[in-house]
């Protein structure tokens, strides 16, 4: 769909000068800003809220997060983010998900954060994901009529150093609803359940596994991609899933890889940002691949099951998917804060975000504990549950600590190239000795993966995330 003619007419009728900037289709406002070389602080977004009867529009830069508490005090009523289906009829002239920040054009009472009123120029989507409008800041304020201007938002960079407990970024009514729903955990996909059941059968055959994998076209394609990738070094021809298992991957590796990929299909979280699905799978595949290589370097007597190592690496950050699924506003804020404050440890930011609001007692455990909770509820192996729960622990000792240490080591190395959520690229003291590894060998293997195979890892991750 091209730029909304309703928006164009609305602007032209008011005699406001503007410039249309065309670009390739984007999925996020940040990507739009990148495409047109606009500062994020001048790229505007609109949030539609409701009190259950009436809808309102709040306008703020993409670099800011909305403060519901300030808006609720202004209106004297409870607010929560409106579902798109509840107000989509007002924006039928626009592409789905593109909400022009001009409330008056849609007969919506409008609130503008004071930071917007101070901008010399602004950029926004005019109902299209392949175009943006640029105009003078003062002209924009005239365009939106007579909005309520006040402090309704906070910059994400400031939040990392601020006591955020005074900010309410989600409605108490919304928080209550989500707390009540927390025990309604996502169900494991059918294909993952079938694979998990097969893994418990000592007499399971390659034929049975290949038949399950073949029922899912996406999983079949990913399995073949793995088998023919340079990561495994097989140069022969692969004609079937059974060939891939027998000649390259092996039963155990295929089982765990397929299980890890299939369980991720329970979630449809945001794709962008350092915690979005694209980054999640890039990190997960890179971690799984590196942990597998490190495990193969360990002394034979200490070496754990390589397939289980791969699964643990692939799923260790699964808690982020559960957070995004159950607590969308918190996850949105955490994702944005992580992007705006890359120098801050994700666990520190998480405590700020998840320690806010009425859900604190339930979710302050963070992504690691929540992910472990879900893995256990789904009946995944104990090694996976432990790794998911303890992967940020530097000194964990206990059952399955070899898996925790391998993932910790891999994540510290990946941090050196900007992958993952560790806060340091330093190898924890004593971890190499526990694993029976030599630092020079480990670093050489890591550098080999990054220099020779990273593009293949990213291609596989993109295929999973698609």
MIDREN-168341 format. One line per field, with one value per residue (C-alpha): residue number from 0; residue in one letter; chain; x, y, z. Coordinates in steps of 0.1 Angstrom, whole numbers, plus 2048, in hexadecimal, padded with zeros to 3 digits. Example, Ala and Ser with C-alpha at 12.3 -4.5 7.8 and 13.67 -1.06 7.14 Angstrom:
// residues 2
seq	[0/1]
type	[A/S]
mol	[A/A]
u	[87B/889]
v	[7D3/7F5]
w	[84E/847]
//
This chain:
// residues 466
seq	[0/1/2/3/4/5/6/7/8/9/10/11/12/13/14/15/16/17/18/19/20/21/22/23/24/25/26/27/28/29/30/31/32/33/34/35/36/37/38/39/40/41/42/43/44/45/46/47/48/49/50/51/52/53/54/55/56/57/58/59/60/61/62/63/64/65/66/67/68/69/70/71/72/73/74/75/76/77/78/79/80/81/82/83/84/85/86/87/88/89/90/91/92/93/94/95/96/97/98/99/100/101/102/103/104/105/106/107/108/109/110/111/112/113/114/115/116/117/118/119/120/121/122/123/124/125/126/127/128/129/130/131/132/133/134/135/136/137/138/139/140/141/142/143/144/145/146/147/148/149/150/151/152/153/154/155/156/157/158/159/160/161/162/163/164/165/166/167/168/169/170/171/172/173/174/175/176/177/178/179/180/181/182/183/184/185/186/187/188/189/190/191/192/193/194/195/196/197/198/199/200/201/202/203/204/205/206/207/208/209/210/211/212/213/214/215/216/217/218/219/220/221/222/223/224/225/226/227/228/229/230/231/232/233/234/235/236/237/238/239/240/241/242/243/244/245/246/247/248/249/250/251/252/253/254/255/256/257/258/259/260/261/262/263/264/265/266/267/268/269/270/271/272/273/274/275/276/277/278/279/280/281/282/283/284/285/286/287/288/289/290/291/292/293/294/295/296/297/298/299/300/301/302/303/304/305/306/307/308/309/310/311/312/313/314/315/316/317/318/319/320/321/322/323/324/325/326/327/328/329/330/331/332/333/334/335/336/337/338/339/340/341/342/343/344/345/346/347/348/349/350/351/352/353/354/355/356/357/358/359/360/361/362/363/364/365/366/367/368/369/370/371/372/373/374/375/376/377/378/379/380/381/382/383/384/385/386/387/388/389/390/391/392/393/394/395/396/397/398/399/400/401/402/403/404/405/406/407/408/409/410/411/412/413/414/415/416/417/418/419/420/421/422/423/424/425/426/427/428/429/430/431/432/433/434/435/436/437/438/439/440/441/442/443/444/445/446/447/448/449/450/451/452/453/454/455/456/457/458/459/460/461/462/463/464/465]
type	[X/X/X/X/X/X/X/X/X/X/X/X/X/X/X/X/X/X/X/X/X/X/X/X/X/X/X/X/X/X/X/X/X/X/X/X/X/X/X/X/X/X/X/X/X/X/X/X/X/X/X/X/X/X/X/X/X/X/X/X/X/X/X/X/X/X/X/X/X/X/X/X/X/X/X/X/X/X/X/X/X/X/X/X/X/X/X/X/X/X/X/X/X/X/X/X/X/X/X/X/X/X/X/X/X/X/X/X/X/X/X/X/X/X/X/X/X/X/X/X/X/X/X/X/X/X/X/X/X/X/X/X/X/X/X/X/X/X/X/X/X/X/X/X/X/X/X/X/X/X/X/X/X/X/X/X/X/X/X/X/X/X/X/X/X/X/X/X/X/X/X/X/X/X/X/X/X/X/X/X/X/X/X/X/X/X/X/X/X/X/X/X/X/X/X/X/X/X/X/X/X/X/X/X/X/X/X/X/X/X/X/X/X/X/X/X/X/X/X/X/X/X/X/X/X/X/X/X/X/X/X/X/X/X/X/X/X/X/X/X/X/X/X/X/X/X/X/X/X/X/X/X/X/X/X/X/X/X/X/X/X/X/X/X/X/X/X/X/X/X/X/X/X/X/X/X/X/X/X/X/X/X/X/X/X/X/X/X/X/X/X/X/X/X/X/X/X/X/X/X/X/X/X/X/X/X/X/X/X/X/X/X/X/X/X/X/X/X/X/X/X/X/X/X/X/X/X/X/X/X/X/X/X/X/X/X/X/X/X/X/X/X/X/X/X/X/X/X/X/X/X/X/X/X/X/X/X/X/X/X/X/X/X/X/X/X/X/X/X/X/X/X/X/X/X/X/X/X/X/X/X/X/X/X/X/X/X/X/X/X/X/X/X/X/X/X/X/X/X/X/X/X/X/X/X/X/X/X/X/X/X/X/X/X/X/X/X/X/X/X/X/X/X/X/X/X/X/X/X/X/X/X/X/X/X/X/X/X/X/X/X/X/X/X/X/X/X/X/X/X/X/X/X/X/X/X/X/X/X/X/X/X/X/X/X/X]
mol	[A/A/A/A/A/A/A/A/A/A/A/A/A/A/A/A/A/A/A/A/A/A/A/A/A/A/A/A/A/A/A/A/A/A/A/A/A/A/A/A/A/A/A/A/A/A/A/A/A/A/A/A/A/A/A/A/A/A/A/A/A/A/A/A/A/A/A/A/A/A/A/A/A/A/A/A/A/A/A/A/A/A/A/A/A/A/A/A/A/A/A/A/A/A/A/A/A/A/A/A/A/A/A/A/A/A/A/A/A/A/A/A/A/A/A/A/A/A/A/A/A/A/A/A/A/A/A/A/A/A/A/A/A/A/A/A/A/A/A/A/A/A/A/A/A/A/A/A/A/A/A/A/A/A/A/A/A/A/A/A/A/A/A/A/A/A/A/A/A/A/A/A/A/A/A/A/A/A/A/A/A/A/A/A/A/A/A/A/A/A/A/A/A/A/A/A/A/A/A/A/A/A/A/A/A/A/A/A/A/A/A/A/A/A/A/A/A/A/A/A/A/A/A/A/A/A/A/A/A/A/A/A/A/A/A/A/A/A/A/A/A/A/A/A/A/A/A/A/A/A/A/A/A/A/A/A/A/A/A/A/A/A/A/A/A/A/A/A/A/A/A/A/A/A/A/A/A/A/A/A/A/A/A/A/A/A/A/A/A/A/A/A/A/A/A/A/A/A/A/A/A/A/A/A/A/A/A/A/A/A/A/A/A/A/A/A/A/A/A/A/A/A/A/A/A/A/A/A/A/A/A/A/A/A/A/A/A/A/A/A/A/A/A/A/A/A/A/A/A/A/A/A/A/A/A/A/A/A/A/A/A/A/A/A/A/A/A/A/A/A/A/A/A/A/A/A/A/A/A/A/A/A/A/A/A/A/A/A/A/A/A/A/A/A/A/A/A/A/A/A/A/A/A/A/A/A/A/A/A/A/A/A/A/A/A/A/A/A/A/A/A/A/A/A/A/A/A/A/A/A/A/A/A/A/A/A/A/A/A/A/A/A/A/A/A/A/A/A/A/A/A/A/A/A/A/A/A/A/A/A/A/A/A/A/A/A]
u	[800/80D/80C/7E9/7D7/7C1/7E0/7ED/7CC/7CB/7EE/7E8/7C7/7D9/7F4/811/831/83E/856/84F/86D/869/87C/87C/861/86B/85D/865/867/88C/892/87E/894/8B3/8A6/8A0/8BE/8A9/8B3/8A0/898/884/872/84F/838/814/806/7E0/7D2/7AF/79D/785/76D/781/7A1/7BE/7DF/800/81D/842/864/86E/88B/872/85A/837/82F/80B/80B/80E/7F3/7DB/7E0/7D8/7B8/7AD/7A7/7B9/7C9/7D8/7E6/7CA/7C9/7CD/7AD/79A/7A4/7AF/78F/79B/7BB/7AD/7BE/7E0/7F5/7F1/808/80F/7FD/803/80A/7EE/7D2/7BC/7BA/7A9/794/7AA/7B3/7D8/7F4/817/836/848/867/854/84A/86E/87A/884/879/866/862/846/834/816/803/81D/83B/84D/84C/852/848/860/854/85D/857/842/82D/827/81A/802/7F8/7ED/7D5/7D5/7E4/7EB/810/822/83B/82C/84C/870/88F/89B/8BF/8B5/8A0/8C0/8CD/8AB/895/87A/864/851/849/82B/830/812/7EF/7E8/7C9/7E0/7F9/7DE/7D1/7F4/7FC/7DC/7E7/80B/801/7F3/814/818/812/82E/829/81D/83B/852/83D/841/867/86A/856/86B/88B/87F/87B/89B/890/888/895/8A3/885/86D/880/883/85D/856/86D/85F/83C/848/855/867/878/881/891/8A5/8B1/8BD/8CD/8E1/8EC/8F9/909/92E/92C/92B/942/92F/935/91F/8FB/8DE/8BE/8A7/8A3/8AE/8CE/8D4/8D1/8E4/901/906/8F3/8ED/8CE/8D6/8E0/8C2/8AA/8B7/8BA/896/889/89A/88D/86A/864/86B/84C/836/840/83B/84E/85B/876/88B/8A2/8BD/8A4/88D/889/8A3/8BE/8B2/8B7/8D8/8E5/8D6/8E3/906/906/8FA/914/931/927/926/949/957/947/959/97A/975/987/973/96C/95D/94B/925/90C/912/8EE/8E3/8FE/8F0/8CC/8D7/8E9/8CB/8B2/8C6/8B5/892/886/887/86D/856/85A/851/833/825/830/831/834/850/862/85E/86E/889/891/892/8A7/8C0/8C4/8C8/8E0/8F7/911/8F9/8F5/8D4/8CF/8D1/8B9/8A2/8A0/897/87C/86E/86F/855/830/819/828/848/843/83C/855/873/883/88E/891/8A8/891/872/882/88C/869/85A/874/86C/846/84C/860/880/8A0/8AF/8CF/8BB/8A7/8C7/8D9/8BB/8B9/8DF/8EF/8F6/906/92C/930/915/91E/906/8F4/8FB/913/927/90B/909/92E/92F/913/923/944/935/921/93F/952/934/932/954/943/923/90D/8F8/8EF/90E/91D/941/957/96F/970/965/981/984/96B/985/994/972/96C/98F/995/9B3/9AD/9C2/9B0/98E/995/9A3/983/96D/980/97E/958/955/96C/961/93E/92B/919/90C/901/8EE/8DE/8D1/8C5/8B2/8A2/895/889/877]
v	[800/823/841/848/861/86A/875/888/89A/8A2/8B2/8C5/8D3/8E3/8F2/8E1/8DC/8B8/8A1/87D/866/844/826/800/7F0/7EE/7DB/7F4/81A/816/805/821/83B/828/827/84C/856/866/869/851/86E/87F/860/860/844/843/82D/827/823/81D/81E/804/81C/838/838/850/856/85D/86A/866/860/83C/842/846/830/83B/843/837/845/869/864/853/870/888/876/869/846/825/81F/802/7FD/7F6/7D7/7DF/7CC/7E4/803/7F7/804/827/820/80D/826/81B/7FB/7E5/7EF/812/82B/850/865/87E/878/894/883/865/878/86C/881/885/888/893/88F/8B0/8A2/8A2/8C6/8D0/8C0/8D6/8BB/89A/87A/861/846/853/832/820/80A/816/83B/856/87A/895/8B7/8D4/8CE/8ED/8E5/8C2/8CF/8E5/8C7/8B2/8CD/8D6/8B8/8B4/8BA/8AE/895/874/861/85B/855/831/83B/84E/831/81C/835/83E/831/823/817/838/833/81E/812/7FA/7FD/7ED/7DD/7CF/7C3/7B1/7A0/793/788/773/764/75B/738/733/72A/725/701/6EE/6EB/6C9/6C0/6C9/6B2/696/69B/69D/67C/66B/676/663/643/62E/61A/639/636/64E/646/652/672/67A/674/68D/6A7/6A3/6AC/6D0/6E0/6FC/6E4/6CD/6EA/6F4/6D1/6CE/6F0/6E5/6C5/6D6/6F4/6F8/6F4/6CF/6CC/6B1/6B4/698/69B/69B/68F/68B/692/66E/674/693/680/661/671/692/69C/67C/672/685/6A5/6A5/69E/6BA/6D3/6CC/6CE/6F0/6FF/6F2/6FE/722/721/728/74C/769/785/7A5/79F/7BE/7CA/7B8/7A1/79D/77C/783/78A/76E/753/762/760/73E/72D/73D/732/70F/70B/718/703/6E4/6EB/6F2/6D2/6BE/6CD/6C1/6A1/683/679/69B/6A1/6A3/699/6B0/6B0/6BB/6D5/6E3/6E3/6F5/710/714/718/729/74B/73E/752/771/762/75A/77E/78C/775/77C/79F/7B3/7D6/7CC/7B9/7D6/7ED/7D4/7CF/7F5/7FC/7E0/7F0/813/808/7ED/7F3/7E8/7C4/7B5/7A7/7CA/7D9/7BB/7C2/7E6/7DD/7BE/7CC/7E6/7E5/7CC/7AE/7B2/795/77D/787/797/775/77F/76D/751/745/749/737/71A/719/715/6FA/6E7/6EA/6DC/6BF/6C7/6B6/6C1/6CD/6E6/6F3/6F8/70A/721/729/72D/73A/75C/74D/74F/736/71C/6FA/6DD/6C6/6CB/6E7/6DC/6E9/70A/70F/708/721/73B/737/739/758/76A/763/76E/78E/797/79A/7AB/78C/784/794/78D/7AD/7A2/790/784/75F/758/74C/727/71E/710/6FA/6EC/6E4/6D6/6F0/705/72A/72E/710/71E/740/732/71D/73B/751/735/734/759/75D/73F/735/754/75B/737/739/759/74A/72D/745/75A/73B/731/755/759]
w	[800/7F7/80E/81D/808/826/838/81A/816/83C/83B/81A/827/844/82D/83F/82A/82B/818/80F/812/801/80C/80A/820/844/863/87E/883/88C/86A/859/86A/85E/83B/838/84E/868/88D/8A3/8BB/89F/893/8A2/8AC/8B7/8D3/8D3/8F6/904/925/918/908/8F7/8E3/8E7/8D4/8E5/8CF/8D9/8C8/8C3/8DB/8F8/90C/916/93A/940/963/956/93C/955/96D/951/947/968/95A/956/934/922/8FF/8E7/8D1/8AD/8A4/8BA/8A8/885/875/87C/868/84A/833/841/83F/85D/879/86B/880/876/895/88C/8A4/897/875/886/8A0/8BC/8DB/8D9/8F2/8E7/8FC/902/8F1/8D0/8D4/8D7/8B6/899/880/882/86E/86E/85A/847/847/832/83A/81B/820/83A/83E/849/855/86B/890/896/877/885/8A6/892/87D/89B/8A6/8CB/8DC/901/903/922/930/926/91D/928/912/913/919/938/946/949/964/973/98F/977/993/991/96D/963/940/940/94E/970/95F/944/95E/972/953/94A/96D/96C/94B/955/95E/93C/92D/908/8FE/8ED/8C7/8BD/8A8/8C6/8DC/8C3/8C2/8E8/8EC/8D2/8E4/903/8EF/8F1/8D2/8BD/899/87F/869/884/88A/865/861/87D/86F/84C/858/85C/83C/84E/866/849/836/855/85B/837/83A/859/849/829/83B/83D/862/85F/841/82E/809/7FC/7EF/808/7F9/817/83C/843/82F/844/864/85A/846/858/877/88A/89D/8BE/8AD/896/8B3/8C8/8AC/8A0/8C3/8C9/8A9/8AC/8D0/8C4/8AE/8CD/8CC/8B4/8C6/8B6/89C/8A1/8BD/8D1/8E1/8C2/8B0/895/8B0/8C5/8AB/89F/8C2/8C9/8AA/8AF/8D3/8CB/8AF/8C5/8E3/8CE/8C1/8E4/8F1/8D6/8E2/905/912/909/92E/935/914/917/8FD/8DF/8D4/8F7/8F7/8D7/8E4/904/8F0/8D9/8F4/910/90B/906/923/90E/8F7/915/922/900/8FE/921/928/907/916/92D/911/8F9/913/91B/8F6/8F0/90F/905/8E3/8F2/90D/8FE/91A/935/940/934/957/966/94D/953/978/971/958/968/98B/981/985/995/983/997/9AF/992/977/989/987/964/943/94F/96A/955/938/94F/95D/93A/930/94F/949/926/933/921/92E/94F/93E/92A/947/95C/940/939/95E/966/946/955/974/974/991/98D/99B/99A/983/95E/965/947/930/944/941/91C/915/92C/91A/8F7/901/90F/8EE/8D9/8EC/8DC/8BB/8C8/8C9/8E7/909/91E/92D/928/910/92B/932/956/96D/970/955/93D/957/960/93B/935/91A/910/90B/8EB/8DB/8E5/8D7/8B7/8B2/8B9/8A1/886/88A/888/86A/856/860/86F/84E/84E/872/86A/84B/860/87B/861/853/876/87E/85C]
//
